[in-house]
Amino acid sequence: MSRVENINPEMKQLLMLKDKITLLNGLSEDDIISIVDEVKIFQYNKDDIIIQEGSKNDKYIYILLKGRVEVKKVHSTSEDRVLAEVNNQGVFGEISALTNYARSATIISTQNSTVLLAFTIKDSDDTGKTLFYKNVIGELSNKIIVINGGSIDKTSLWDL
């Protein structure tokens, strides 16, 4: 019996996304099962705060399954600045989840019934985790390029 047959529905949903999410590119189902600690589904309504800038209260990496969220930077002297909008199958929260730094932005749901799949990574070392970190670098690179007004050529990221 394979490990996939003995997993919960949330993990099965994460495994179904493995070929669609940059962070999971190239990982086998067994790799994902071996590095992922916990998987949950969360639902939010419009204007709900998903992540508060500066918080350290969770270690989840989020995948947007339904709805839309805004990534905002809070400024004490001026109006909050929207850094990005995250759409279907977008990923956020990976920086703090992997570095243990405080959350660097506030994430707010902009629609009712926003659905997120959230997962944490085990602290152990293995070969799947190495590939996962390479994928994180690719995802972060994508975000930096977009923030700076560029466009993404995903094929070139894997030639590094």
C-alpha positions as CSV (number, residue, x, y, z in Angstrom):
1,M,0.0,0.0,0.0
2,S,1.4,3.4,-1.0
3,R,1.7,6.3,1.5
4,V,-0.7,8.3,-0.7
5,E,-3.6,5.9,0.2
6,N,-3.2,6.6,3.9
7,I,-3.4,10.4,3.9
8,N,-6.0,12.9,4.9
9,P,-8.2,14.9,2.3
10,E,-6.2,18.1,2.8
11,M,-2.9,16.4,1.9
12,K,-4.6,14.8,-1.1
13,Q,-5.6,18.3,-2.3
14,L,-2.1,19.5,-1.8
15,L,-0.8,16.6,-3.9
16,M,-3.2,17.4,-6.7
17,L,-1.7,20.9,-6.9
18,K,1.9,19.7,-7.1
19,D,2.3,20.3,-10.8
20,K,0.6,23.7,-10.7
21,I,2.5,25.3,-7.8
22,T,6.1,26.5,-8.4
23,L,7.1,25.6,-4.8
24,L,6.2,21.9,-5.5
25,N,7.7,21.6,-9.0
26,G,9.7,18.4,-9.5
27,L,8.7,16.9,-6.1
28,S,7.2,13.4,-6.1
29,E,4.2,12.7,-3.9
30,D,6.4,10.8,-1.5
31,D,8.8,13.9,-1.3
32,I,5.8,16.2,-0.5
33,I,4.5,13.7,2.1
34,S,7.9,13.5,3.7
35,I,8.5,17.2,4.1
36,V,5.0,18.5,4.8
37,D,4.0,18.4,8.5
38,E,0.4,19.7,8.6
39,V,-2.2,20.7,6.0
40,K,-5.4,22.6,6.7
41,I,-8.1,24.4,4.8
42,F,-9.1,27.9,5.9
43,Q,-12.0,30.0,4.7
44,Y,-12.2,33.8,5.0
45,N,-14.7,36.6,4.3
46,K,-14.1,40.0,2.7
47,D,-11.7,42.2,4.8
48,D,-10.6,39.4,7.1
49,I,-7.0,39.6,8.0
50,I,-5.2,36.3,7.2
51,I,-1.7,37.4,8.2
52,Q,-0.8,40.5,10.3
53,E,2.5,42.2,9.5
54,G,4.9,41.6,12.3
55,S,3.2,38.5,13.7
56,K,5.0,35.3,14.4
57,N,1.9,33.3,15.4
58,D,1.9,30.8,12.6
59,K,4.3,28.9,10.3
60,Y,1.9,28.2,7.4
61,I,2.6,28.5,3.7
62,Y,-0.7,29.4,2.0
63,I,-2.0,28.5,-1.4
64,L,-5.1,30.4,-2.6
65,L,-7.7,27.9,-3.8
66,K,-10.6,30.4,-4.3
67,G,-11.0,34.1,-4.0
68,R,-8.5,36.9,-4.0
69,V,-6.2,38.5,-1.4
70,E,-4.2,41.7,-1.1
71,V,-0.6,41.9,0.2
72,K,-0.3,45.2,2.1
73,K,2.6,47.0,3.7
74,V,1.6,49.0,6.7
75,H,3.1,52.5,7.0
76,S,2.7,54.4,10.2
77,T,3.2,57.8,8.5
78,S,1.2,57.3,5.4
79,E,-1.6,55.2,3.8
80,D,-1.0,51.4,3.6
81,R,0.5,50.4,0.3
82,V,-0.9,47.4,-1.7
83,L,2.2,45.4,-2.9
84,A,0.3,42.7,-4.8
85,E,-2.9,40.9,-5.4
86,V,-2.8,37.1,-5.1
87,N,-5.2,35.1,-7.4
88,N,-6.1,31.5,-7.7
89,Q,-3.2,29.1,-6.9
90,G,-1.0,31.9,-5.8
91,V,1.4,31.3,-2.9
92,F,2.2,33.5,0.1
93,G,3.6,33.2,3.6
94,E,6.6,31.1,2.5
95,I,9.3,33.6,3.7
96,S,8.3,33.7,7.3
97,A,7.3,30.0,7.4
98,L,10.8,29.0,6.3
99,T,13.0,31.6,8.0
100,N,11.1,32.1,11.3
101,Y,11.2,35.9,10.7
102,A,8.1,38.0,11.6
103,R,5.5,38.3,8.8
104,S,6.7,41.0,6.4
105,A,3.3,42.1,5.2
106,T,-0.4,42.0,6.0
107,I,-2.6,39.7,3.9
108,I,-6.3,40.6,3.6
109,S,-9.1,38.7,1.9
110,T,-10.8,40.9,-0.7
111,Q,-13.7,38.5,-1.4
112,N,-16.2,36.5,0.6
113,S,-15.6,32.8,0.7
114,T,-11.9,33.0,0.1
115,V,-10.4,29.5,0.5
116,L,-6.8,28.7,1.4
117,L,-4.9,25.5,1.7
118,A,-2.2,26.0,4.3
119,F,0.7,23.7,5.2
120,T,3.8,23.6,7.4
121,I,7.1,22.1,6.7
122,K,8.8,19.5,8.9
123,D,12.1,20.5,10.5
124,S,14.0,17.4,9.3
125,D,16.4,17.3,6.4
126,D,16.0,15.1,3.3
127,T,16.5,15.3,-0.4
128,G,12.9,16.5,-1.1
129,K,13.5,19.5,1.1
130,T,16.5,20.5,-0.9
131,L,14.4,20.7,-4.1
132,F,11.7,22.5,-2.1
133,Y,14.1,25.2,-1.1
134,K,15.2,25.6,-4.8
135,N,11.6,26.1,-5.6
136,V,11.2,28.7,-2.9
137,I,14.1,30.6,-4.4
138,G,12.3,30.5,-7.7
139,E,9.1,31.7,-6.2
140,L,10.8,34.6,-4.4
141,S,12.6,35.5,-7.6
142,N,9.3,35.7,-9.4
143,K,7.9,38.1,-6.7
144,I,11.0,40.3,-6.9
145,I,10.8,40.6,-10.6
146,V,7.0,41.4,-10.6
147,I,7.5,44.0,-7.8
148,N,10.1,45.7,-9.9
149,G,7.7,45.9,-12.9
150,G,9.2,43.0,-14.9
151,S,7.6,39.9,-16.4
152,I,8.3,36.3,-15.6
153,D,9.8,33.7,-18.0
154,K,9.3,30.6,-15.8
155,T,11.4,28.4,-18.1
156,S,14.6,30.3,-17.4
157,L,14.3,30.0,-13.6
158,W,15.1,26.3,-13.8
159,D,18.3,26.9,-15.9
160,L,20.0,28.5,-12.9
